[in-house]
Amino acid sequence: MKKVLTAAILMTAPLMANAGADFVKGDKTFAGEAELGATLTTGNTDTSSYKGRLNLKHELGNWENQYLFEGLYKEDTDEVTAKRYFIGAQGNYKLNDKSYLFANTNFEADPFTGYDYTVSAAAGYGHRLYDTRTAFLDVEIGPGYLYQRLDEEQALLEGYSSESSMVAHGVVNFETEISDTSKFQQRFVADYGEKLDARSETALTANIIGALAMKFAIIVRYNSEPLDNKKSTDTETNMTLLYSF
């Protein structure tokens, strides 16, 4: 499966992103954002949590490429309470200033859901419905494929080791500048097949100084048919430092 994932990322690597003339602002063809947040407590309660994220963008002619890496780790009194890793890549081929074709692939490992890992891929059509100097709204739709590998415990309970299905993939991505130093972002991703898997991210970013900013985000993940003894909805609230380059 790792070889399949690597091949999928390499196939989409020359193609990735969100269409639009300002995908990478200014005359640059490469840009990125790095996030890092941590919480540590000691004494009567020993807890720690770490959140990291790296978002890279690259323009290559009519191609716009985006690469995303995320990691979350939480520990409470020497017990791991959350551990999630995500790698994603998307490539868009611009048809014009408003429309584009996209292809993407994602890998996520989150053992607390009962799955060892989830691999997804999709391709289709994207369109910028709204575009001003300070805001934009993109939508994407197309067919996709979802593969999930159950962990050993869940495989014994369910009587099978993996789930896979064709899905309808949809994305709504909105961003607006609140002021010269702050912006609001809302992104919603859904894969609907034999069940619904969805993710919503709401974020508010405010510049501190120069390229350094503070970001507050709420992430909600939803699975309409969770595995035995698992919940349908997971929420994650983060406060991180963000550096743009």
N, C-alpha and C positions, 0 to 999 in steps of 0.2 A: 504493500500500500504506500510506503514512503516513496518508492520509485515512481508509482503512478502520480503521487502528489507533486514530486519534483518535476516530472515531465509536463504536468499541467501548468505549473507556474512558469516553466521555461517557454511554453507555447503562448502564454498570455503576456509574458514580459515585454515583448516589443509592442504591445498594444495598450495600455492602461489609462483610466482616469475619469474626470467629470468634464464634459464638454463646455466650451466657452472661451472667449478671447482672453480672459484674465485667469485662466487656470493656474499659470505661474505669472505673477504680477511683474510688470516692467519688462526689461529686455532679457531677463534670465530665462534659461530653459530648464533649470533644476532648482527645487526648493524643498524644504522640509520643516517639520515641527517635531520636537522631542518633549515628552511630558514625563514628570516624575513626581510621585507623592509617597509619603511614608508616615506612619503613626507608630510610636513606641511608648509603652507604659511599663513601669517596674514597681516593685513593692508588693502590696497585697495581691495585686493582679498583674500578671506578666502577659502582655499582648503585643503583637506586632503586625503591621500590614504594609504591603508595598504594591504600588501600581506604577507601571511603566508603559509608554506608548511611543512609537516612532512612525510618523506618517511622511512618506516621501512622494514627491511629484516630479514628473519629467515630461517635457514636451519634445516630440521628435517628428517634425513635419506636421502631417495631419493626425498623427497619433498623440494621444495624451495618456501617460502611464502613471498609475498610482500603486504604491506598495505600503501595506499597513502591518505593523507588528505590535502586539499587545500582550501584557503579562500582568496577572494579579495573584498575590499570595498573602494569606492571612493565617496567623497562628495565635491560639489562645491557651495559655498555660501548657505549652509544649504539645498542644494538639492542633493539627492543621485543620482549619475550618473553611478554607476556600483556596482553590488553586486552578487557575484558568490561563491558557495560552492560546493565542490566535495569530494566524498568519494569513494575509489576504493579498490578492493582486487583481487589478482590473485594468483593462485596456480599452480605450475608446477611439474609434476612427471617425473623425469629423466629416460629415456630409456637407454641412454648411454651418453658419454661426449658431443655429438653433438645434440642429438634429445630428445624431451620431449613432453608430453601431457599437455595441459593447460586448466584451467577453470577460468573465472573471472566474476565479477559483479561490476557495477558502479552506483552511484547515483549522479546527478548534479542538483542543483537549480540555475537558472539564469532568474529572472523575466523580464529582459530586452530583452529576445528573444521572449517573448509572451507565454512561457511555464512556468507553476509553477515548474515542475521538469521533469527530464528525467531519466529513469531506463534502463540499458542495461545489457545483460549477453551474454557470448559466451564461446565456448569450441572447442578445436581442436588440431592441431599438430604444433609444433614449431621446428625450426632447426637452428643451428649456422653455417652459411655459411662460416664465416671467423673468425679465432681465432689466435691471436699472443700474445706475452707477453704484448703488449701495446694497442691492439685494438681488437674489435670484431664486428660482424654483425649478428644480429638475425632476423629471419622472422617467422611470425605466420599466420596461416590461419585456418578458421573453420566457422561453422554456428553460428548464434547468434540471439538475440531477442531484439527489441527496443520498449520501451513504453514511450510516452510523454503525459503529462497532460497539457492541455491548461489553461491559466488563464481565469477569468470570462469575461473580455473584448473580448479576442480573441474567446472564445467559442460562444459568442453572434454573432460575425461577421461571423465566419465560419459555425455555425449551428451544431457543434458537440463538445464534451468535451475532447476527447483524440484521439491519433493516435498510432497505433501499427503495427509492421510488422516483419517478419523474414528477416534477413540480412546476407550477406556474410561479415565476420569480418577479417580484415587483419592488420598486424603490421609489420613495418620495424624499427629496433632499432640499431643504430650505435653509438659506442663510441671509442675514441682514445685519447691517451695521447700525448699532444703537447710537453711537457717537464716534468721534475720531479715534477713540481709544478702547472701544468695546464692541462686541458683536454677539448675536444670538444665533444658534444653530439648532435645527431639528432634522433628524434623519430617521426614517422608518424603512425597514427591510422585512419582506415577508416571502416565505416559500410555502406554497399550498399544494399539497398532493393528497396522500392518504391521511395526512394530518396537517395542521398549521404550525409552522415554526416562524416566529417573528421576533424582531428586535427593534426597540425604539431608544434613541439617544437624544437627550435634550441638554444643551450646553450653553453656558454663558462665559465669555472670555473678556477679561479686562486687562489692559496693558499696565505694567508697573513702571518699567523704565526701559527704553530702547526696545530690544527684541524679546524682553522678558515679560511674561504675562501670568496672571492667575486664572485658572480655569475651574469652574464648578460644573459638574455633569451628573445627570441621573440617567442610568441605563436600565431598561426593563427588557427581560427576555421571557418569551412565552412559548410553551409547547402545549398544544391542545390535548395531546394524549401522552402524558408522562409515564415513565416506567413505574412499576409497583413501588409504593411508599415514597414516591417523589412528588414534588409540588409542580403545578403548571407554570407558576410565575416566579422568577428570580429578579430581585432588584439590587442595584449597585449604585451607591452615591459616593462621588469622588471630589476631592479638592486637590488640584495638582498645580505645580509650576510648569509653565510651557515656554519653551525657547524656540523662536523661529529663525531659520537660516536660509 
